[in-house]
Amino acid sequence: QVQLVESGGGLVQAGDSTRLSCVASTWSFSTLAMAWFRQGPGKEREFVSTISQSGRRTEYEDSVKGRFTISRDNSENTVYLQMNSLKPEDTAVYYCAASTAPGEYTSEWSHNYNYWGRGTQVTVSS
């Protein structure tokens, strides 16, 4: 069983930056592919970014490319999402997810992730 706990976010101004963190309670963090998803008010949950086990592979949703950066520190069991040039449409609850799929795995599909955090709210005011 893997527990994921997100932190960071809160209320920020448009154009600001913030960083989300997700800490995993597992001895095998380096074997997990990680991802961030988000769910805005009245919207479906959507993919934001994913990173493979070693960190060599990353993918981003088109609207966040060039603004968001995903990274991980396997020694700290933590995955990060650096969010720059924030926009009001980035307002959402952001969820961390983990996949036990083997290899250098990345996926934008939520059903491929086995474990989920409870989410952290990011609100971007205009």
Phi, psi and chi 1 to 4 in degrees:
 res  aa     phi    psi   chi1   chi2   chi3   chi4
   1 GLN       -  134.4 -172.5   73.7   10.0      -
   2 VAL  -118.5  127.4  176.9      -      -      -
   3 GLN  -104.8  135.5  -69.0 -173.5  -25.9      -
   4 LEU  -119.6  131.2  -56.3  173.4      -      -
   5 VAL  -128.2  117.0  178.7      -      -      -
   6 GLU   -89.5  153.4  -56.7   96.7  -24.8      -
   7 SER  -151.1  167.3   61.7      -      -      -
   8 GLY   100.4 -169.9      -      -      -      -
   9 GLY    82.2 -143.4      -      -      -      -
  10 GLY   101.9 -153.3      -      -      -      -
  11 LEU   -99.6  124.1  176.1   62.8      -      -
  12 VAL  -133.0  164.8  -63.6      -      -      -
  13 GLN   -92.1  151.9  -61.2  -75.9  -31.8      -
  14 ALA   -56.3  135.6      -      -      -      -
  15 GLY    92.5  -14.4      -      -      -      -
  16 ASP   -76.9  175.1  -77.3   -5.9      -      -
  17 SER  -123.6  154.0  -61.5      -      -      -
  18 THR  -156.4  161.9 -165.9      -      -      -
  19 ARG  -127.8  132.0 -172.2  177.2   76.5  163.0
  20 LEU   -98.5  147.1  -55.6 -177.4      -      -
  21 SER  -126.4  150.8  -58.6      -      -      -
  22 CYS  -138.8  118.1  171.5      -      -      -
  23 VAL  -103.3  131.8  178.5      -      -      -
  24 ALA  -104.9  134.1      -      -      -      -
  25 SER   -95.3   84.8   61.8      -      -      -
  26 THR  -160.4  149.8  175.0      -      -      -
  27 TRP   -82.6   -9.0   59.9  -91.8      -      -
  28 SER  -115.7   35.9   59.0      -      -      -
  29 PHE   -56.8  -36.8 -178.5   73.2      -      -
  30 SER   -67.8  -10.2   62.4      -      -      -
  31 THR   -95.5   -1.1   68.6      -      -      -
  32 LEU  -102.0  132.1  -60.2  173.1      -      -
  33 ALA   -79.7  143.4      -      -      -      -
  34 MET  -124.1  157.5  -58.4  -62.6  -64.3      -
  35 ALA  -154.9  161.6      -      -      -      -
  36 TRP  -119.0  134.7  -70.9   95.3      -      -
  37 PHE  -124.0  166.0  -70.1   78.1      -      -
  38 ARG  -145.0  156.1   66.4 -175.4  179.5 -174.5
  39 GLN  -136.4  110.4 -173.7  167.2   15.0      -
  40 GLY   -81.5  166.7      -      -      -      -
  41 PRO   -59.1  124.3   14.5  -25.0      -      -
  42 GLY    72.9   13.9      -      -      -      -
  43 LYS  -118.8  163.8  -61.8 -179.1  179.7  179.5
  44 GLU   -76.2  157.8  -61.7  -74.2  -37.3      -
  45 ARG   -66.5  136.8 -172.7  175.2  -63.1 -172.4
  46 GLU  -132.4  154.1   66.2  174.1    0.3      -
  47 PHE   -69.4  141.0  166.3   74.9      -      -
  48 VAL  -115.9  -54.4  176.1      -      -      -
  49 SER  -164.0  155.6 -175.9      -      -      -
  50 THR  -141.5  154.6  179.7      -      -      -
  51 ILE  -141.2  139.0 -172.2  166.3      -      -
  52 SER   -77.4  176.0   64.1      -      -      -
  53 GLN   -57.9  -41.6  -75.8   83.4  -22.1      -
  54 SER   -87.5  -15.1   72.0      -      -      -
  55 GLY    92.6   -1.4      -      -      -      -
  56 ARG   -73.3  -26.8  -74.4 -165.3  -67.1  -92.0
  57 ARG  -112.9  133.3  -67.6 -178.9   57.4 -171.2
  58 THR  -137.6  153.4   59.3      -      -      -
  59 GLU  -139.8  152.9  -63.8  178.1   17.5      -
  60 TYR  -137.2  148.4  -63.7   91.3      -      -
  61 GLU   -69.8  146.0 -167.8  -90.2  -31.2      -
  62 ASP   -56.5  -39.3  -75.5  -13.3      -      -
  63 SER   -71.9  -12.8   70.9      -      -      -
  64 VAL  -109.9   -5.8  -52.1      -      -      -
  65 LYS   -58.9  133.3  -76.4 -179.3 -178.7  176.2
  66 GLY    85.1  -11.5      -      -      -      -
  67 ARG  -113.9  -37.2  -61.8 -170.3  -60.7  123.4
  68 PHE  -107.0  147.4  -69.6    9.7      -      -
  69 THR  -134.4  125.8  -57.5      -      -      -
  70 ILE   -97.5  143.6 -168.0  170.2      -      -
  71 SER  -152.7  169.3   62.3      -      -      -
  72 ARG  -147.1  154.0   64.2 -170.5  -65.0  160.1
  73 ASP  -127.0  100.4 -176.2  -18.6      -      -
  74 ASN   -67.6  -23.2  -73.2  -13.0      -      -
  75 SER   -74.7  -18.7   68.4      -      -      -
  76 GLU  -111.3    4.1  -63.4  -69.3  -26.3      -
  77 ASN    54.2   39.7  -77.1   14.8      -      -
  78 THR  -131.6  140.3  -57.7      -      -      -
  79 VAL  -118.0  143.1   61.7      -      -      -
  80 TYR  -120.0  155.3  -57.6   98.6      -      -
  81 LEU  -133.5  105.1 -174.5   67.0      -      -
  82 GLN   -84.5  123.3  177.1   66.6   42.3      -
  83 MET  -118.7  116.0  -56.2 -170.8  -67.6      -
  84 ASN  -113.6  163.1  -61.1  -29.4      -      -
  85 SER    47.9   51.4  -57.8      -      -      -
  86 LEU   -66.0  146.7  -77.8  160.6      -      -
  87 LYS  -122.3  155.9  -55.8  174.8 -178.6 -179.9
  88 PRO   -55.3  -32.2  -29.3   36.6      -      -
  89 GLU   -71.8   -6.4   50.0  -95.9   44.6      -
  90 ASP   -82.9   -5.7  -66.1  -40.9      -      -
  91 THR   -60.2  124.5  -65.9      -      -      -
  92 ALA  -176.5  168.6      -      -      -      -
  93 VAL   -88.9  127.0  176.9      -      -      -
  94 TYR  -102.4  128.5  -76.6   73.0      -      -
  95 TYR  -114.0  138.4  -63.2   92.1      -      -
  96 CYS   -94.0  142.0  175.1      -      -      -
  97 ALA  -139.2  150.9      -      -      -      -
  98 ALA  -129.6  141.4      -      -      -      -
  99 SER  -121.6  138.1  171.0      -      -      -
 100 THR   -92.1    8.4   57.6      -      -      -
 101 ALA   -59.3  141.8      -      -      -      -
 102 PRO   -79.4  167.6   29.8  -35.0      -      -
 103 GLY    79.4 -164.6      -      -      -      -
 104 GLU   -86.9   79.4  -78.7  -66.4  -65.1      -
 105 TYR   -98.0  137.5 -173.4   78.7      -      -
 106 THR  -139.9  148.6   56.3      -      -      -
 107 SER  -156.8  143.1  173.5      -      -      -
 108 GLU   -97.0    3.7   63.8 -177.9   86.8      -
 109 TRP  -101.2  124.4  -56.6  107.3      -      -
 110 SER   -61.9  -30.4   61.1      -      -      -
 111 HIS   -69.7  -10.5   62.9  -99.7      -      -
 112 ASN   -87.2    1.0  -71.0  -32.2      -      -
 113 TYR  -108.9  132.6  -69.4   86.7      -      -
 114 ASN   -88.8  -29.9  -48.7   86.1      -      -
 115 TYR  -129.3  144.9  -58.5  102.2      -      -
 116 TRP  -136.0  144.2  -68.3   81.3      -      -
 117 GLY   -83.8  177.6      -      -      -      -
 118 ARG   -85.8  -12.8  -67.1 -169.5  173.1 -172.3
 119 GLY    98.3  156.3      -      -      -      -
 120 THR  -136.4  137.4 -174.3      -      -      -
 121 GLN   -83.0  133.2  175.7   71.9   44.8      -
 122 VAL  -121.4  122.5  175.3      -      -      -
 123 THR  -120.8  123.6  -57.7      -      -      -
 124 VAL  -111.2  116.2 -175.6      -      -      -
 125 SER   -94.2  147.0   63.2      -      -      -
 126 SER   -89.3      -   57.4      -      -      -
